[in-house]
Amino acid sequence: MKAGRLVSILLLLQTRGRMTAAQLAEELEVSVRTVYRDVEALGAAGVPLYGDAGHAGGYRLLDGYRTRLTGLTAGEAQALFLAGAPGPAAELGLGSVLAAAQLKVRAALPPELRSHADRISGRFHLDAPGWYADGDEAPFLPAVADAVWNSRVLRVVYRRWREPTDVERRLEPYGLVLKAGRWYVVAGPGPRTFRVDQILELGTCDEVFDRPEDFDLAAYWAAYQRDFHDRLYRGEAVVRLAPGVTLARTRDIHGRQDDDGWRVVGVPIESVEHAHAEFLRLGADVEVLSPPELRARIAATVAELAGRYGNSEPGGGN
């Protein structure tokens, strides 16, 4: 809507300073011609806005002009308070800052919007970690966050999954990501991704780095996740599933059920070791047909369990 777009132009110029018509058009996803018309409308409404011609030109507000107009709709006020996650903010050392900011925003809202914000914060609660895993403790998280903010180099001792497990690394921290209750730091050179809870020792230094101007944290993380999933499931197991049993990402092999209701499907697997543990959880409701090494490993485990539980008493007694 035009009214909302005018408010957006006003707030963009107030927060960013001088902007060209092309920059405003790209930000608002409209044509440059539309920006010209909107700027004329703002001027006609008495907003002290003027444009400079030339290579370094653009539109800007008269020095010292500030508007109290926030342009918040009911939905925007709700989203603002829904996005304020106290848990992650506290982990970053910003819990009290977030609470103070929300208090100030709430006090500035009109009564109707304040009521909407109170309803959303009272009816929705964000809890990122899964049920069967506590959020990993990351004692160095505040220090990492400070280094991200101030573009300071970190020197860490990091524990990775392959040998040698404990390695020293020099990190140029570009940004932090919270995924399913676990914090990751994206750092150069590279960049590469590191789990913050796997940092064993951390030292800061006076060395600063230049964060690449074209680095987009959200775009990097989206590409990283796609690559992670592509690398994760490199193999496939063929299994028979009992009636009513479902697994994610399966493909039907025969396209039909057996006479007893079982069906044969292909299942993407990360590795034989990982699949071994996952399929054992299904007990007698799954039969692994291939690969042969996975079938043999499960058979050996089942035979060992049968021998252990075949005794009448715990501990191997007769």
Protein Blocks (a to p, Z undefined) as FASTA:
>chain_A
ZZlmmmmmmmmmmmnopadfklmmmmnopafklmmmmmmmmmmnopacdddedjkgccdd
dehiacfbeopafklmmmmmmmmcfklmmmnopmmmmmmmmmmmmmmpcfklmmmmmmmm
mmgccdfbafklccdddfklmmmmmmmmnopacddddddfbdcfbdcdddddfbdcdeeh
iacddddehiacddfklpmbdcddfbdcdddfklcfklmmmmmmmmmmmmmmmcccdddd
dehiacehiacfklpacfkopacdddddfblklmmmmmmmnmmmbccfbdfklmmmmmmm
mmmmmmmmmpmbghhiZZ
